[in-house]
């Protein structure tokens, strides 16, 4: 096969969606392997996955008895494959037909992604054609594209699901950080960009993400937020960062820190009471600002009934006109 793509699917309790994800991957002409890692599921994920693949020799199932997190699951799948191209597919998402044809026609990239359609139901009609544009993602722009804005439905660049060249990952000893369970894609993509990787982004759409209130990406533990703060702190220690990248990382770190301090305060209020939680803040000015800013935002959005929800039948990550 001219282009060999390994599709990696990390799955945790995904019995209701995994069959469609697998089918969409096996239907792609350039896919020579689909590796599903059942990451400690308590439902019938493995059974459904095997049934969906049937006797297709391109399918591999790996079962982990204990949940290790998406980073570890993906690394395990990457290690168990040897295809030159790696594509990540979430277990509740799916590829549109012929997704890789346009991406593989573009030369020179180390990583390439297309537009994402966020849909409310599997099989929702999606317009694949964008505006025909292709742009090269710069490190600072990618980092800033992962800073969320109040009152706006989430649409961070970290949602992008690129094709990645295995040889680039090997040359630069890059893998997912298995200690990171929130923002693991953001972390890896930034490190690829800072290693000099060329990241092309196509406006045409080939990937559908199912919007679900119970998705893993919507469940952030306090420890996960703290680890994301540490990710930015580590990235800032990389030598020879440009001033633009440094500013972008500091801005991202500021938001991640604010979310962490706010979440930790809420945890402490539940366990220690309000007075005890306030005492824990001590003289940490940043923590005080984060807590009161977060509380104020929660109160205002609650009073105004403005909790941001993704209710459009189809919403695209990238602008279809710009």
ABEGO torsion letter per residue (X at the ends): XABBBBBBBBBBGAAAAAAAAAAAAAABAABABBBBBBBGBABAAAAAAAAAAEABAABBBBBBABBAEAAAAAAAAAAABABABBBBBBAABBBBBGAAAAAAABBGBABBBBBBBBBABBGBBBBABBAGBBBBBBAAAAAAAABBBBGBBBABAAABBBBBBAAAAAAAGBBBBAABABGAAAAAAAAAAAAGBBBBBBABBABBBBBBAABAAABBBAAAAAAAAAAAAAAAABBGBBAAAAAAAAAAAAAAAAAAAAAAAAAAAAAAEAAAAAAAAEABAAAAAAAAAAAAAAAAAAAAGABBBBABABBBABBAAX
